Amino acid sequence: MKKTIFYIFTLVILSFSFTSAISGGGGGVKFNSDKWGDVTKEARKKDMPIFAMVCAPYCSNCAKMKASVFPDKELGEYLNQNFVSTMLNSEENMHNMRITNWGVKTVPTMVFLDKNKKVVHMVAGFKNKEQVMKEAQIALSKMK
């Protein structure tokens, strides 16, 4: 019984830590609402482009990026200063229709959109911190 309680307690603590890291609470990338209307409204208000990370619950590379790439402080500062970021679940119908129209064929895929919601850059597959930073810089250069 004590072992079971210990395991449950450990899982709860880890889930809070993981949630904090994904939301940017630990200095990483701050992923805003997954409601597209909220994201586009915020992008217009802040006059910023959008970074959409397209993932799926079954995707191991998505999970790796969530755990080891997006909590990074330097990457978080860069993306948070230059983009309104959102993480979209490709399995949800409304997101699936949108990302299909963007040309997303696999997960994970990073989609960079200008403030008018036009796709300017897209890259698929696992990327480490340096690669994500480089792709974000390429996206910004295409918007100038």
C-alpha positions in Angstrom: 0.0 0.0 0.0 2.8 2.4 0.9 4.5 1.7 -2.5 1.3 2.5 -4.3 0.9 5.8 -2.6 4.5 6.6 -3.2 4.1 5.9 -7.0 0.9 7.9 -7.2 2.6 10.8 -5.4 5.6 10.6 -7.7 3.5 10.6 -10.8 1.5 13.6 -9.6 4.7 15.6 -8.9 6.2 14.6 -12.3 3.0 15.6 -14.1 3.1 19.0 -12.5 6.7 19.5 -13.4 6.1 18.4 -17.0 3.1 20.7 -17.4 5.1 23.6 -16.0 7.9 22.9 -18.5 5.6 22.7 -21.4 3.7 25.9 -20.6 6.9 27.8 -20.2 6.6 28.1 -16.5 10.2 27.0 -16.1 11.6 29.6 -18.6 10.9 27.5 -21.7 8.6 28.1 -24.7 5.2 29.5 -23.6 2.6 27.6 -25.6 -0.7 29.6 -25.5 -4.2 28.3 -25.9 -4.8 25.6 -28.4 -8.0 27.5 -29.5 -7.1 28.9 -32.8 -9.3 32.0 -32.4 -7.5 32.9 -29.2 -4.1 32.4 -30.8 -4.8 34.5 -33.9 -6.4 37.2 -31.8 -3.3 37.4 -29.6 -1.0 37.4 -32.7 -3.0 40.4 -34.1 -3.0 42.2 -30.8 0.8 41.8 -30.3 1.5 42.2 -34.1 3.5 38.9 -34.0 3.8 35.8 -36.2 2.6 32.4 -35.1 4.6 29.3 -34.2 2.4 26.2 -34.3 3.8 22.9 -33.1 1.7 20.1 -34.5 1.8 16.9 -32.4 -0.1 13.8 -31.7 -0.6 11.8 -28.5 1.1 8.7 -30.0 4.1 10.5 -31.3 7.3 9.7 -29.4 9.3 12.4 -31.1 6.7 14.9 -30.1 7.0 13.7 -26.5 10.8 14.0 -26.7 10.6 17.6 -28.0 8.1 18.5 -25.3 10.4 17.1 -22.6 13.8 18.0 -23.7 13.7 20.9 -26.3 10.8 23.3 -25.4 11.7 23.7 -21.7 15.0 25.2 -22.7 15.3 28.8 -21.3 17.3 30.3 -24.3 14.9 28.8 -26.9 11.9 29.9 -24.8 13.2 33.5 -24.6 13.7 33.6 -28.4 10.4 32.1 -29.4 8.4 33.9 -26.7 9.8 37.3 -27.9 9.2 36.6 -31.6 6.1 34.4 -31.9 2.8 33.6 -30.4 3.2 29.9 -29.9 0.6 27.1 -29.8 0.7 23.3 -29.7 -2.0 21.7 -31.8 -3.1 18.0 -31.5 -3.4 16.7 -35.0 -6.0 14.1 -33.8 -8.6 16.8 -33.0 -11.0 17.3 -35.9 -10.8 21.1 -36.1 -7.0 21.1 -35.8 -6.8 18.3 -38.3 -8.7 20.2 -41.0 -6.6 23.3 -40.4 -3.2 21.5 -40.5 -4.2 19.5 -43.5 -4.9 22.8 -45.4 -1.4 23.9 -44.3 0.1 20.9 -45.9 1.1 19.0 -42.8 1.6 15.3 -43.5 3.3 14.0 -40.4 4.1 14.8 -36.8 5.9 16.5 -35.3 5.8 19.4 -37.7 6.6 23.0 -36.9 4.6 25.5 -38.8 5.5 29.2 -38.9 2.7 31.6 -40.0 2.8 35.3 -40.6 0.4 37.6 -38.7 -2.2 37.1 -41.5 -2.2 33.3 -40.9 -0.3 32.5 -44.1 2.2 29.6 -43.8 5.7 31.0 -44.5 7.9 28.1 -43.3 7.3 24.5 -42.3 9.6 21.7 -41.2 8.8 18.1 -40.1 10.6 15.7 -37.8 12.4 15.8 -34.5 14.5 18.9 -34.0 16.9 19.7 -31.2 17.1 23.1 -29.6 19.6 24.5 -32.1 17.6 23.2 -35.0 14.4 24.7 -33.7 16.2 28.0 -33.2 17.6 27.9 -36.8 14.2 27.1 -38.3 12.6 30.0 -36.4 15.2 32.4 -37.7 14.7 31.1 -41.2 10.9 31.7 -40.8 11.4 35.2 -39.5 13.8 36.1 -42.4 11.1 34.9 -44.9 8.6 37.3 -43.3 10.8 40.4 -43.8 
